[in-house]
Each structure stands twice: as structure tokens, then as C-alpha cells.
């Protein structure tokens, strides 16, 4: 069996909803989100633009070049010997929820499961930048993955490349991660090293990282400027904004949609997250009735999702419609309807779950 077909089979066996095998794109089933804060690595959603590269950690090196005083060539053991940091981070594909947009937009037709949370361990990026010595003329940090392939509008294969503003790259929570949930990164999640950028959509968290270049100009690579942007027609003009911070969002994980439940107390549970600020409240509405505030479970953190729950009395048989809406500490709230944009990014509209009361 080929590596590619094996990865697809493993994803199916783990319960992922596979959209494509080559390259592998698979989302987490919503019912699999029920449980603890961390998602087991095998059930963490997978987004790939190109086939997974086969990298030998004994020969792999991370280059740090560009506007630095001391270029670096780091082995995996060199990184592991540096001060490490572990944090829980929710990553979400910018196209999560694209399949729910009308009219349809191009791209992977994700449902609502292109989001997961894991514990990441690695070296704070700032540690490496300080060792290299970033020059005063620098403005951005460019990250290159080992994966490459064909891309629209390009005659030659391109690599997956993204940049961050220098002030973001210097934030202490940005990681060069070599472990996920206490184990080495799985191949499909960036082995042996990936960037993890909390709060931003996961396109920024470059996998299979092998090169960091410090530059003094805006980077204009394919995955920076040809795609991964919001685009709208407003007042007769085309408006664009880069895809960056995760939008505020909630997901109902229990009950599942289109199931039958007994009359009595109905437990409604789920997760909520936002890149702008921690979640401050989650509200639930039944059959378009008044919003009821749910109880937030656990510590409020900006970098990872927030569990919530609400017990609802349901005493009459028949269908009911449950809507959930999250609000963050920055005052951002989910919209009633999706904000349509040409490439289908950032759909954070209020979710509706329909159940039948027996």
C-alpha cells in the first residue's frame, strides 16, 4: 500500500471525514469533539495543499538566513536542547464552514470540523530569532515548508510559504513545535517541525518547516497574496483583507444534529473560540426564542477553545431548533448569517442544530 493511500486509510479508521486522499484533507467529525480539551492526534483535522513530504530527521536541518547577524543551521537535537514551552492551541482552517455558503465558493468544501485543539511543545520562535540576531531593517519573517507542488497561475512547482510581521513573530507564544500531545509530530501534522501561531487561522502555522528568512519587504508568494484573503464587492469597489485572526465562533457538539432525544432535561454542550480575545459568553436559543446564557466550563484562554454547557427543559414532543452564539471579550459576536466572500473564508455564522424530542 502506498504512503498516500495508507494515510487516507488511517484517517478513515480514526473517524475523520475524508474529503480528499491526495493530498490528504480530512475534518474531525463533530461527535468526536465531545470530551476533553485536547483532540487525540489521530483525530485532529488534516489540511494539506501538497503531498506529505518524506523527511529523515537525521538529515533534516532548519536554516535561518536573511537579515540576521549570524545565520543558523539547526538540527532537531539543537532545537530540543533549547528552552522549551508547551501550550494548548486551537487551530482552525480558514475555510471551515465553506460548504455552508450560498452561492458556493471554490476550495475544499469543509463542514464544521476543520478545527481541533492540541498541546504543542517546542522552542519559542523568539529564542531562535534572538540567537540569529535580527537586523534593524527587518520587517517580516518568511517561513518555508518542505512541501511543494503545482499551484494555479504558476508554470513551475511552488513551495508552501507564508510570512508574519516581525512584531507577531516575536510574540512569546509563537512556537517552533516538534511535539504534539506529548509525542513527536505525526507526519501529516508537520514532522519534524512546524510553526504554531496561536490566534491566527492555521494557514499561518507552516508545516514541515525547513527555512526561516528575515526580510525587509512584504512577502508576495502564492499562499500569501494569491489566495487566503477576504474579498468583497463594496460600493462598486473590490475590497481585500488578509486572512489572519480567527473569527469568534461556537460549535454545538451535543446533542448531534438530526437525532432523537427523550423529554426532560436536555444537555446542550459545545466549544467556542476566538483569535481576538477569550470567550466571555455563549448564548443558546431554542426555536428562535430568547437567548439563554450557557455556563462556561474551565479557564478562559485566548489560545484555545472554551467548553460550555446549558441544561434545557424540553417537555413537549416534536422537532426543536437549537442555535448557539459566542461573544468574546473584544465584543465580537457571531453573525446571524454567513458573511459571503469570493474564496469562502471565515464563515462564523450562528450554528443551528435540529433534534427530535420523543
Short mmCIF file of the C-alpha atoms (twelve columns), coordinates in Angstrom:
data_MODEL
# 
_entry.id   MODEL 
# 
loop_
_atom_site.group_PDB 
_atom_site.id 
_atom_site.type_symbol 
_atom_site.label_atom_id 
_atom_site.label_alt_id 
_atom_site.label_comp_id 
_atom_site.label_asym_id 
_atom_site.label_seq_id 
_atom_site.Cartn_x 
_atom_site.Cartn_y 
_atom_site.Cartn_z 
_atom_site.pdbx_PDB_model_num 
ATOM 1   C CA . UNK A 1   0.000   0.000  0.000   1 
ATOM 2   C CA . UNK A 2   1.359   3.460  -0.889  1 
ATOM 3   C CA . UNK A 3   2.065   6.042  1.785   1 
ATOM 4   C CA . UNK A 4   -0.704  8.250  0.436   1 
ATOM 5   C CA . UNK A 5   -3.403  5.584  0.436   1 
ATOM 6   C CA . UNK A 6   -2.192  4.422  3.860   1 
ATOM 7   C CA . UNK A 7   -2.618  7.937  5.275   1 
ATOM 8   C CA . UNK A 8   -6.139  8.107  3.877   1 
ATOM 9   C CA . UNK A 9   -6.998  4.714  5.360   1 
ATOM 10  C CA . UNK A 10  -5.621  5.705  8.753   1 
ATOM 11  C CA . UNK A 11  -7.672  8.916  8.691   1 
ATOM 12  C CA . UNK A 12  -10.848 6.965  7.933   1 
ATOM 13  C CA . UNK A 13  -10.048 4.419  10.661  1 
ATOM 14  C CA . UNK A 14  -9.588  7.292  13.138  1 
ATOM 15  C CA . UNK A 15  -13.079 8.562  12.332  1 
ATOM 16  C CA . UNK A 16  -12.064 11.596 10.288  1 
ATOM 17  C CA . UNK A 17  -14.328 12.743 7.470   1 
ATOM 18  C CA . UNK A 18  -12.020 12.443 4.457   1 
ATOM 19  C CA . UNK A 19  -12.570 14.953 1.665   1 
ATOM 20  C CA . UNK A 20  -9.516  14.071 -0.395  1 
ATOM 21  C CA . UNK A 21  -6.757  11.455 -0.124  1 
ATOM 22  C CA . UNK A 22  -4.095  13.032 -2.357  1 
ATOM 23  C CA . UNK A 23  -3.233  15.407 -0.819  1 
ATOM 24  C CA . UNK A 24  -4.917  14.358 2.418   1 
ATOM 25  C CA . UNK A 25  -7.695  16.675 3.610   1 
ATOM 26  C CA . UNK A 26  -9.948  15.423 6.389   1 
ATOM 27  C CA . UNK A 27  -12.067 17.063 9.046   1 
ATOM 28  C CA . UNK A 28  -12.908 15.984 12.571  1 
ATOM 29  C CA . UNK A 29  -16.379 14.518 12.995  1 
ATOM 30  C CA . UNK A 30  -18.410 16.831 15.239  1 
ATOM 31  C CA . UNK A 31  -19.340 13.992 17.606  1 
ATOM 32  C CA . UNK A 32  -15.614 13.329 18.101  1 
ATOM 33  C CA . UNK A 33  -15.212 16.786 19.650  1 
ATOM 34  C CA . UNK A 34  -17.049 15.625 22.771  1 
ATOM 35  C CA . UNK A 35  -14.624 15.035 25.620  1 
ATOM 36  C CA . UNK A 36  -11.544 16.738 26.993  1 
ATOM 37  C CA . UNK A 37  -9.830  19.898 25.846  1 
ATOM 38  C CA . UNK A 38  -7.215  18.162 23.676  1 
ATOM 39  C CA . UNK A 39  -8.020  16.265 20.496  1 
ATOM 40  C CA . UNK A 40  -6.085  12.995 20.059  1 
ATOM 41  C CA . UNK A 41  -3.562  13.481 17.253  1 
ATOM 42  C CA . UNK A 42  -5.164  10.800 15.071  1 
ATOM 43  C CA . UNK A 43  -8.495  12.686 15.205  1 
ATOM 44  C CA . UNK A 44  -7.053  16.171 14.653  1 
ATOM 45  C CA . UNK A 45  -8.243  17.559 11.318  1 
ATOM 46  C CA . UNK A 46  -5.745  17.480 8.427   1 
ATOM 47  C CA . UNK A 47  -5.261  20.220 5.825   1 
ATOM 48  C CA . UNK A 48  -2.708  19.628 3.071   1 
ATOM 49  C CA . UNK A 49  -2.025  21.663 -0.056  1 
ATOM 50  C CA . UNK A 50  0.560   19.199 -1.368  1 
ATOM 51  C CA . UNK A 51  1.546   15.572 -0.661  1 
ATOM 52  C CA . UNK A 52  3.189   14.979 2.720   1 
ATOM 53  C CA . UNK A 53  6.997   15.141 2.223   1 
ATOM 54  C CA . UNK A 54  9.095   12.218 3.461   1 
ATOM 55  C CA . UNK A 55  11.739  13.783 5.702   1 
ATOM 56  C CA . UNK A 56  14.562  11.998 7.522   1 
ATOM 57  C CA . UNK A 57  15.091  13.734 10.891  1 
ATOM 58  C CA . UNK A 58  18.772  12.683 10.886  1 
ATOM 59  C CA . UNK A 59  19.424  14.751 7.756   1 
ATOM 60  C CA . UNK A 60  16.810  17.461 8.211   1 
ATOM 61  C CA . UNK A 61  18.064  20.958 9.067   1 
ATOM 62  C CA . UNK A 62  16.379  24.286 9.808   1 
ATOM 63  C CA . UNK A 63  18.054  27.210 8.065   1 
ATOM 64  C CA . UNK A 64  17.761  30.729 9.487   1 
ATOM 65  C CA . UNK A 65  19.000  33.286 6.968   1 
ATOM 66  C CA . UNK A 66  18.372  36.780 5.600   1 
ATOM 67  C CA . UNK A 67  18.750  39.934 7.639   1 
ATOM 68  C CA . UNK A 68  20.499  38.331 10.616  1 
ATOM 69  C CA . UNK A 69  23.877  38.830 12.241  1 
ATOM 70  C CA . UNK A 70  24.530  35.091 12.464  1 
ATOM 71  C CA . UNK A 71  22.871  32.643 10.039  1 
ATOM 72  C CA . UNK A 72  21.915  29.391 11.734  1 
ATOM 73  C CA . UNK A 73  21.722  25.756 10.608  1 
ATOM 74  C CA . UNK A 74  19.914  23.836 13.329  1 
ATOM 75  C CA . UNK A 75  19.399  20.116 13.798  1 
ATOM 76  C CA . UNK A 76  16.370  18.755 15.562  1 
ATOM 77  C CA . UNK A 77  18.565  17.913 18.558  1 
ATOM 78  C CA . UNK A 78  19.760  21.536 18.651  1 
ATOM 79  C CA . UNK A 79  16.169  22.729 18.945  1 
ATOM 80  C CA . UNK A 80  15.318  20.162 21.600  1 
ATOM 81  C CA . UNK A 81  18.292  21.376 23.652  1 
ATOM 82  C CA . UNK A 82  16.905  24.926 23.730  1 
ATOM 83  C CA . UNK A 83  14.442  26.180 26.354  1 
ATOM 84  C CA . UNK A 84  11.064  24.655 25.524  1 
ATOM 85  C CA . UNK A 85  7.488   25.735 26.042  1 
ATOM 86  C CA . UNK A 86  4.214   23.789 25.991  1 
ATOM 87  C CA . UNK A 87  0.813   25.331 25.350  1 
ATOM 88  C CA . UNK A 88  -2.665  24.317 24.306  1 
ATOM 89  C CA . UNK A 89  -3.676  25.904 20.983  1 
ATOM 90  C CA . UNK A 90  -6.780  25.641 18.825  1 
ATOM 91  C CA . UNK A 91  -6.050  25.576 15.097  1 
ATOM 92  C CA . UNK A 92  -8.791  26.201 12.557  1 
ATOM 93  C CA . UNK A 93  -8.695  26.107 8.772   1 
ATOM 94  C CA . UNK A 94  -9.780  29.457 7.315   1 
ATOM 95  C CA . UNK A 95  -12.174 27.557 5.037   1 
ATOM 96  C CA . UNK A 96  -14.000 25.859 7.910   1 
ATOM 97  C CA . UNK A 97  -17.736 26.057 7.144   1 
ATOM 98  C CA . UNK A 98  -17.211 26.821 3.443   1 
ATOM 99  C CA . UNK A 99  -19.705 24.119 2.397   1 
ATOM 100 C CA . UNK A 100 -22.474 26.107 4.130   1 
ATOM 101 C CA . UNK A 101 -22.039 29.219 1.979   1 
ATOM 102 C CA . UNK A 102 -24.562 30.180 -0.717  1 
ATOM 103 C CA . UNK A 103 -23.741 30.580 -3.525  1 
ATOM 104 C CA . UNK A 104 -20.925 28.002 -3.360  1 
ATOM 105 C CA . UNK A 105 -17.312 29.162 -3.456  1 
ATOM 106 C CA . UNK A 106 -14.199 27.329 -4.723  1 
ATOM 107 C CA . UNK A 107 -11.945 25.347 -2.418  1 
ATOM 108 C CA . UNK A 108 -12.225 22.380 -0.088  1 
ATOM 109 C CA . UNK A 109 -15.859 22.019 0.929   1 
ATOM 110 C CA . UNK A 110 -15.374 21.803 4.679   1 
ATOM 111 C CA . UNK A 111 -18.307 21.253 7.006   1 
ATOM 112 C CA . UNK A 112 -17.745 22.464 10.572  1 
ATOM 113 C CA . UNK A 113 -14.977 20.081 11.653  1 
ATOM 114 C CA . UNK A 114 -11.843 21.722 10.208  1 
ATOM 115 C CA . UNK A 115 -10.861 22.768 13.728  1 
ATOM 116 C CA . UNK A 116 -9.097  20.955 16.576  1 
ATOM 117 C CA . UNK A 117 -7.126  21.647 19.747  1 
ATOM 118 C CA . UNK A 118 -3.848  20.055 20.803  1 
ATOM 119 C CA . UNK A 119 -0.968  20.503 23.215  1 
ATOM 120 C CA . UNK A 120 2.094   21.723 21.326  1 
ATOM 121 C CA . UNK A 121 5.676   21.640 22.611  1 
ATOM 122 C CA . UNK A 122 8.649   23.379 21.064  1 
ATOM 123 C CA . UNK A 123 11.011  26.326 21.104  1 
ATOM 124 C CA . UNK A 124 9.574   29.845 21.234  1 
ATOM 125 C CA . UNK A 125 10.422  31.365 17.860  1 
ATOM 126 C CA . UNK A 126 11.783  34.461 19.593  1 
ATOM 127 C CA . UNK A 127 14.533  32.271 21.092  1 
ATOM 128 C CA . UNK A 128 15.830  31.395 17.625  1 
ATOM 129 C CA . UNK A 129 15.421  34.930 16.301  1 
ATOM 130 C CA . UNK A 130 17.464  36.317 19.189  1 
ATOM 131 C CA . UNK A 131 20.239  33.774 18.632  1 
ATOM 132 C CA . UNK A 132 20.417  34.764 14.970  1 
ATOM 133 C CA . UNK A 133 20.311  38.493 15.732  1 
ATOM 134 C CA . UNK A 134 17.621  40.216 13.660  1 
ATOM 135 C CA . UNK A 135 18.830  43.394 11.975  1 
ATOM 136 C CA . UNK A 136 17.036  46.709 12.411  1 
ATOM 137 C CA . UNK A 137 15.940  46.879 8.758   1 
ATOM 138 C CA . UNK A 138 13.845  43.675 9.066   1 
ATOM 139 C CA . UNK A 139 10.041  43.887 8.817   1 
ATOM 140 C CA . UNK A 140 8.810   40.330 8.151   1 
ATOM 141 C CA . UNK A 141 9.760   36.729 8.838   1 
ATOM 142 C CA . UNK A 142 9.293   34.272 5.958   1 
ATOM 143 C CA . UNK A 143 8.652   30.578 6.658   1 
ATOM 144 C CA . UNK A 144 9.097   27.815 4.065   1 
ATOM 145 C CA . UNK A 145 7.797   24.284 4.282   1 
ATOM 146 C CA . UNK A 146 9.361   21.280 2.567   1 
ATOM 147 C CA . UNK A 147 6.111   20.519 0.732   1 
ATOM 148 C CA . UNK A 148 5.680   21.704 -2.854  1 
ATOM 149 C CA . UNK A 149 3.608   21.156 -5.969  1 
ATOM 150 C CA . UNK A 150 1.533   22.725 -8.712  1 
ATOM 151 C CA . UNK A 151 -0.419  25.890 -7.980  1 
ATOM 152 C CA . UNK A 152 -2.844  27.877 -10.175 1 
ATOM 153 C CA . UNK A 153 -1.123  30.528 -12.268 1 
ATOM 154 C CA . UNK A 154 2.377   29.071 -11.808 1 
ATOM 155 C CA . UNK A 155 4.255   27.186 -14.531 1 
ATOM 156 C CA . UNK A 156 6.710   25.682 -12.060 1 
ATOM 157 C CA . UNK A 157 6.050   23.921 -8.734  1 
ATOM 158 C CA . UNK A 158 5.832   26.239 -5.733  1 
ATOM 159 C CA . UNK A 159 6.635   25.654 -2.090  1 
ATOM 160 C CA . UNK A 160 4.274   26.417 0.745   1 
ATOM 161 C CA . UNK A 161 5.497   29.750 2.094   1 
ATOM 162 C CA . UNK A 162 3.966   32.276 4.472   1 
ATOM 163 C CA . UNK A 163 5.276   35.322 6.299   1 
ATOM 164 C CA . UNK A 164 4.461   37.041 9.578   1 
ATOM 165 C CA . UNK A 165 5.034   40.661 10.555  1 
ATOM 166 C CA . UNK A 166 8.137   40.815 12.725  1 
ATOM 167 C CA . UNK A 167 6.144   42.069 15.719  1 
ATOM 168 C CA . UNK A 168 3.919   38.967 15.555  1 
ATOM 169 C CA . UNK A 169 6.848   36.597 15.055  1 
ATOM 170 C CA . UNK A 170 8.421   37.998 18.219  1 
ATOM 171 C CA . UNK A 171 5.410   37.175 20.411  1 
ATOM 172 C CA . UNK A 172 6.465   34.644 23.086  1 
ATOM 173 C CA . UNK A 173 3.581   32.258 22.311  1 
ATOM 174 C CA . UNK A 174 4.650   31.628 18.680  1 
ATOM 175 C CA . UNK A 175 6.289   28.192 18.664  1 
ATOM 176 C CA . UNK A 176 8.604   26.086 16.569  1 
ATOM 177 C CA . UNK A 177 6.835   22.882 17.594  1 
ATOM 178 C CA . UNK A 178 8.400   19.432 17.439  1 
ATOM 179 C CA . UNK A 179 5.840   17.607 19.613  1 
ATOM 180 C CA . UNK A 180 2.059   17.277 19.622  1 
ATOM 181 C CA . UNK A 181 0.182   15.905 22.619  1 
ATOM 182 C CA . UNK A 182 3.450   14.790 24.197  1 
ATOM 183 C CA . UNK A 183 4.753   12.829 21.193  1 
ATOM 184 C CA . UNK A 184 6.786   13.692 18.079  1 
ATOM 185 C CA . UNK A 185 4.718   15.424 15.414  1 
ATOM 186 C CA . UNK A 186 2.843   12.971 13.189  1 
ATOM 187 C CA . UNK A 187 3.825   13.137 9.514   1 
ATOM 188 C CA . UNK A 188 0.538   14.719 8.446   1 
ATOM 189 C CA . UNK A 189 0.905   17.452 11.076  1 
ATOM 190 C CA . UNK A 190 4.339   18.659 10.033  1 
ATOM 191 C CA . UNK A 191 7.046   16.224 11.221  1 
ATOM 192 C CA . UNK A 192 9.729   17.000 12.217  1 
ATOM 193 C CA . UNK A 193 8.982   20.712 12.832  1 
ATOM 194 C CA . UNK A 194 6.101   23.108 12.292  1 
ATOM 195 C CA . UNK A 195 5.280   26.660 13.173  1 
ATOM 196 C CA . UNK A 196 2.343   27.164 15.559  1 
ATOM 197 C CA . UNK A 197 0.829   30.652 15.554  1 
ATOM 198 C CA . UNK A 198 -1.920  30.946 18.199  1 
ATOM 199 C CA . UNK A 199 -4.962  33.120 17.441  1 
ATOM 200 C CA . UNK A 200 -4.383  33.118 13.645  1 
ATOM 201 C CA . UNK A 201 -6.058  30.822 11.139  1 
ATOM 202 C CA . UNK A 202 -3.924  27.724 10.671  1 
ATOM 203 C CA . UNK A 203 -2.586  28.705 7.253   1 
ATOM 204 C CA . UNK A 204 -0.003  30.715 9.217   1 
ATOM 205 C CA . UNK A 205 1.206   27.605 11.080  1 
ATOM 206 C CA . UNK A 206 3.539   26.311 8.354   1 
ATOM 207 C CA . UNK A 207 4.165   22.555 8.454   1 
ATOM 208 C CA . UNK A 208 7.355   20.634 7.535   1 
ATOM 209 C CA . UNK A 209 9.285   23.822 8.250   1 
ATOM 210 C CA . UNK A 210 12.891  23.863 6.980   1 
ATOM 211 C CA . UNK A 211 13.673  27.527 6.297   1 
ATOM 212 C CA . UNK A 212 13.213  30.864 8.068   1 
ATOM 213 C CA . UNK A 213 14.287  34.026 6.246   1 
ATOM 214 C CA . UNK A 214 14.241  37.517 7.731   1 
ATOM 215 C CA . UNK A 215 13.237  40.073 5.078   1 
ATOM 216 C CA . UNK A 216 12.683  43.835 4.758   1 
ATOM 217 C CA . UNK A 217 9.713   43.858 2.354   1 
ATOM 218 C CA . UNK A 218 6.173   42.474 2.165   1 
ATOM 219 C CA . UNK A 219 6.290   38.862 1.005   1 
ATOM 220 C CA . UNK A 220 4.165   38.202 -2.071  1 
ATOM 221 C CA . UNK A 221 4.223   34.401 -2.519  1 
ATOM 222 C CA . UNK A 222 1.270   32.393 -3.819  1 
ATOM 223 C CA . UNK A 223 -0.148  31.406 -0.411  1 
ATOM 224 C CA . UNK A 224 0.374   34.920 0.916   1 
ATOM 225 C CA . UNK A 225 -1.189  37.136 -1.749  1 
ATOM 226 C CA . UNK A 226 -2.779  34.948 -4.481  1 
ATOM 227 C CA . UNK A 227 -5.083  33.209 -2.010  1 
ATOM 228 C CA . UNK A 228 -6.036  33.277 1.696   1 
ATOM 229 C CA . UNK A 229 -7.633  36.702 1.638   1 
ATOM 230 C CA . UNK A 230 -11.157 38.029 2.154   1 
ATOM 231 C CA . UNK A 231 -12.580 39.703 -0.914  1 
ATOM 232 C CA . UNK A 232 -15.868 41.596 -1.172  1 
ATOM 233 C CA . UNK A 233 -17.591 43.944 -3.609  1 
ATOM 234 C CA . UNK A 234 -18.408 47.098 -1.628  1 
ATOM 235 C CA . UNK A 235 -19.732 50.340 -3.088  1 
ATOM 236 C CA . UNK A 236 -18.645 49.261 -6.551  1 
ATOM 237 C CA . UNK A 237 -15.084 48.539 -5.454  1 
ATOM 238 C CA . UNK A 238 -13.219 45.311 -4.687  1 
ATOM 239 C CA . UNK A 239 -12.051 45.227 -1.069  1 
ATOM 240 C CA . UNK A 240 -9.426  42.751 0.183   1 
ATOM 241 C CA . UNK A 241 -8.204  41.883 3.655   1 
ATOM 242 C CA . UNK A 242 -5.644  39.205 4.562   1 
ATOM 243 C CA . UNK A 243 -6.832  36.125 6.445   1 
ATOM 244 C CA . UNK A 244 -5.322  36.456 9.914   1 
ATOM 245 C CA . UNK A 245 -7.137  36.312 13.285  1 
ATOM 246 C CA . UNK A 246 -9.677  33.556 13.858  1 
ATOM 247 C CA . UNK A 247 -13.201 34.919 13.998  1 
ATOM 248 C CA . UNK A 248 -15.329 34.312 17.093  1 
ATOM 249 C CA . UNK A 249 -17.231 31.037 16.806  1 
ATOM 250 C CA . UNK A 250 -19.083 28.339 18.732  1 
ATOM 251 C CA . UNK A 251 -19.920 24.728 17.904  1 
ATOM 252 C CA . UNK A 252 -22.596 22.546 19.463  1 
ATOM 253 C CA . UNK A 253 -21.116 19.093 19.995  1 
ATOM 254 C CA . UNK A 254 -24.026 17.638 22.000  1 
ATOM 255 C CA . UNK A 255 -26.698 16.777 21.024  1 
ATOM 256 C CA . UNK A 256 -25.822 15.771 17.491  1 
ATOM 257 C CA . UNK A 257 -27.991 17.195 14.775  1 
ATOM 258 C CA . UNK A 258 -30.942 15.144 13.497  1 
ATOM 259 C CA . UNK A 259 -31.058 12.751 16.478  1 
ATOM 260 C CA . UNK A 260 -33.954 11.768 18.734  1 
ATOM 261 C CA . UNK A 261 -33.747 12.608 22.450  1 
ATOM 262 C CA . UNK A 262 -36.018 11.895 25.386  1 
ATOM 263 C CA . UNK A 263 -38.180 14.550 27.026  1 
ATOM 264 C CA . UNK A 264 -36.861 16.102 30.216  1 
ATOM 265 C CA . UNK A 265 -33.548 17.855 30.788  1 
ATOM 266 C CA . UNK A 266 -31.581 18.232 27.571  1 
ATOM 267 C CA . UNK A 267 -27.858 18.860 27.970  1 
ATOM 268 C CA . UNK A 268 -26.548 21.202 25.297  1 
ATOM 269 C CA . UNK A 269 -22.745 21.364 25.194  1 
ATOM 270 C CA . UNK A 270 -20.042 22.616 22.902  1 
ATOM 271 C CA . UNK A 271 -16.904 24.647 22.365  1 
ATOM 272 C CA . UNK A 272 -16.254 28.280 21.465  1 
ATOM 273 C CA . UNK A 273 -13.122 30.196 20.478  1 
ATOM 274 C CA . UNK A 274 -11.849 33.480 19.076  1 
ATOM 275 C CA . UNK A 275 -8.489  34.759 17.924  1 
ATOM 276 C CA . UNK A 276 -9.188  38.279 19.145  1 
ATOM 277 C CA . UNK A 277 -9.860  37.597 22.842  1 
ATOM 278 C CA . UNK A 278 -11.058 34.930 25.297  1 
ATOM 279 C CA . UNK A 279 -14.710 33.935 25.152  1 
ATOM 280 C CA . UNK A 280 -16.849 35.945 27.558  1 
ATOM 281 C CA . UNK A 281 -20.224 34.256 26.991  1 
ATOM 282 C CA . UNK A 282 -22.147 31.708 24.938  1 
ATOM 283 C CA . UNK A 283 -25.895 32.061 24.449  1 
ATOM 284 C CA . UNK A 284 -28.381 29.389 23.371  1 
ATOM 285 C CA . UNK A 285 -31.767 29.920 21.716  1 
ATOM 286 C CA . UNK A 286 -34.477 27.299 21.228  1 
ATOM 287 C CA . UNK A 287 -36.950 27.673 18.350  1 
ATOM 288 C CA . UNK A 288 -35.931 31.306 17.832  1 
ATOM 289 C CA . UNK A 289 -36.864 32.119 21.420  1 
ATOM 290 C CA . UNK A 290 -34.929 34.358 23.815  1 
ATOM 291 C CA . UNK A 291 -31.200 33.813 24.249  1 
ATOM 292 C CA . UNK A 292 -30.169 31.955 27.420  1 
ATOM 293 C CA . UNK A 293 -26.649 32.259 28.765  1 
ATOM 294 C CA . UNK A 294 -24.702 28.987 28.997  1 
ATOM 295 C CA . UNK A 295 -22.186 28.136 31.712  1 
ATOM 296 C CA . UNK A 296 -18.543 28.413 30.697  1 
ATOM 297 C CA . UNK A 297 -16.502 25.397 31.813  1 
ATOM 298 C CA . UNK A 298 -12.827 25.722 32.746  1 
ATOM 299 C CA . UNK A 299 -10.332 28.551 32.490  1 
ATOM 300 C CA . UNK A 300 -10.837 31.241 29.867  1 
ATOM 301 C CA . UNK A 301 -7.926  31.350 27.412  1 
ATOM 302 C CA . UNK A 302 -7.422  33.165 24.158  1 
ATOM 303 C CA . UNK A 303 -5.262  30.468 22.567  1 
ATOM 304 C CA . UNK A 304 -7.649  27.511 22.940  1 
ATOM 305 C CA . UNK A 305 -11.335 26.782 22.781  1 
ATOM 306 C CA . UNK A 306 -13.728 27.212 25.688  1 
ATOM 307 C CA . UNK A 307 -16.115 24.450 26.751  1 
ATOM 308 C CA . UNK A 308 -19.675 25.480 27.633  1 
ATOM 309 C CA . UNK A 309 -22.924 23.796 28.638  1 
ATOM 310 C CA . UNK A 310 -26.590 24.515 29.339  1 
ATOM 311 C CA . UNK A 311 -29.407 22.291 30.660  1 
ATOM 312 C CA . UNK A 312 -32.690 22.918 28.864  1 
ATOM 313 C CA . UNK A 313 -36.117 21.623 29.916  1 
ATOM 314 C CA . UNK A 314 -37.821 20.019 26.883  1 
ATOM 315 C CA . UNK A 315 -41.197 18.585 27.831  1 
ATOM 316 C CA . UNK A 316 -43.136 18.597 24.563  1 
ATOM 317 C CA . UNK A 317 -42.534 16.066 21.768  1 
ATOM 318 C CA . UNK A 318 -41.653 17.269 18.294  1 
ATOM 319 C CA . UNK A 319 -38.795 18.964 16.446  1 
ATOM 320 C CA . UNK A 320 -36.752 21.748 18.036  1 
ATOM 321 C CA . UNK A 321 -34.084 24.030 16.671  1 
ATOM 322 C CA . UNK A 322 -31.094 24.962 18.843  1 
ATOM 323 C CA . UNK A 323 -28.903 27.939 17.957  1 
ATOM 324 C CA . UNK A 324 -25.677 28.913 19.708  1 
ATOM 325 C CA . UNK A 325 -23.861 32.238 19.642  1 
ATOM 326 C CA . UNK A 326 -20.474 33.118 21.145  1 
ATOM 327 C CA . UNK A 327 -19.166 36.531 22.184  1 
ATOM 328 C CA . UNK A 328 -15.549 37.323 23.038  1 
ATOM 329 C CA . UNK A 329 -14.020 39.850 25.431  1 
ATOM 330 C CA . UNK A 330 -13.275 42.146 22.498  1 
ATOM 331 C CA . UNK A 331 -17.031 42.478 21.961  1 
ATOM 332 C CA . UNK A 332 -17.149 40.381 18.787  1 
ATOM 333 C CA . UNK A 333 -20.267 38.248 18.310  1 
ATOM 334 C CA . UNK A 334 -21.214 35.669 15.706  1 
ATOM 335 C CA . UNK A 335 -23.453 36.981 12.914  1 
ATOM 336 C CA . UNK A 336 -26.888 35.560 12.134  1 
ATOM 337 C CA . UNK A 337 -25.932 34.771 8.545   1 
ATOM 338 C CA . UNK A 338 -22.585 33.984 6.884   1 
ATOM 339 C CA . UNK A 339 -20.566 36.847 5.515   1 
ATOM 340 C CA . UNK A 340 -20.114 35.622 1.954   1 
ATOM 341 C CA . UNK A 341 -16.762 36.294 0.293   1 
ATOM 342 C CA . UNK A 342 -15.387 35.079 -3.031  1 
ATOM 343 C CA . UNK A 343 -12.957 32.474 -1.645  1 
ATOM 344 C CA . UNK A 344 -15.206 31.260 1.153   1 
ATOM 345 C CA . UNK A 345 -13.141 32.074 4.232   1 
ATOM 346 C CA . UNK A 346 -14.104 32.841 7.815   1 
ATOM 347 C CA . UNK A 347 -17.717 31.588 7.887   1 
ATOM 348 C CA . UNK A 348 -18.528 32.029 11.575  1 
ATOM 349 C CA . UNK A 349 -22.317 32.329 11.368  1 
ATOM 350 C CA . UNK A 350 -24.509 31.066 14.197  1 
ATOM 351 C CA . UNK A 351 -24.820 27.270 14.063  1 
ATOM 352 C CA . UNK A 352 -28.213 25.588 14.060  1 
ATOM 353 C CA . UNK A 353 -28.771 22.083 15.458  1 
ATOM 354 C CA . UNK A 354 -32.094 20.316 14.886  1 
ATOM 355 C CA . UNK A 355 -33.251 17.460 17.111  1 
ATOM 356 C CA . UNK A 356 -36.454 15.491 17.586  1 
ATOM 357 C CA . UNK A 357 -37.927 15.277 21.106  1 
ATOM 358 C CA . UNK A 358 -39.632 11.913 21.756  1 
# 
